[in-house]
C-alpha cells in the first residue's frame, strides 16, 4: 500500500508540475497592448493636461480604408508602442451629428451631398475631407500636419517619427 501511495502522490505532483511548465512559444507577458483612444469630447482636456501632440483619426463608418487602419495598421505592436509613447490618440467620426465645443467655438453637422459632414472634421483637415485623415495637433490645438489615406504600420510610423512631427530640433 505504501508503494501505491508513493506512485499516486508522484503522479499528482507530476500533474501539478506539468501545469507550471510553459511551452517556449507561449508569451505569458501582458496581452498585446492596445492603442489608448480618446473621444473628440476629450480633445481640449488632453491638450491642457498633456505635453504630447494629439493625433485625431478622422473616419466614417462606411470607409473601408478606415476599417483597415483599425484592423491592420493599428494592431502593429511597434506602432502601438510608438503612438502611445509620443501622442494622445483621438477618434472622430466625420459624420457625427452632435455639436462639439472647442476653444470657445461650436462646431456642428452640415447637411449636404449624400451624407453631410461635421464642421470640425473640415477644420481639422483644412477643408479637404478625405477618409481616413489623421490630423496632428500641437498642444495649442493647431493643426501641424494632416496625413491622408490608408497607410501600413511602417509608413504611418515613419510619418509620425520625423523630428518635425515629434517637435524635436
Secondary structure, 3 states (H helix, E strand, C coil): CHHHHHHHHHHHHHHHHHHHCCCCCCCCCCCCCCCCEEEHHHHHHHHHHCCCEEEEEEECCCCHHHHHHHHCHHHCHHHHHHHHHHEEEEEEECCCCCCEEECCEEECEECCCCCCEEHHHHHHCCCCCCCCEEEEECCCCCEEEEEECCCCHHHHHHHCCCHHHHCCC
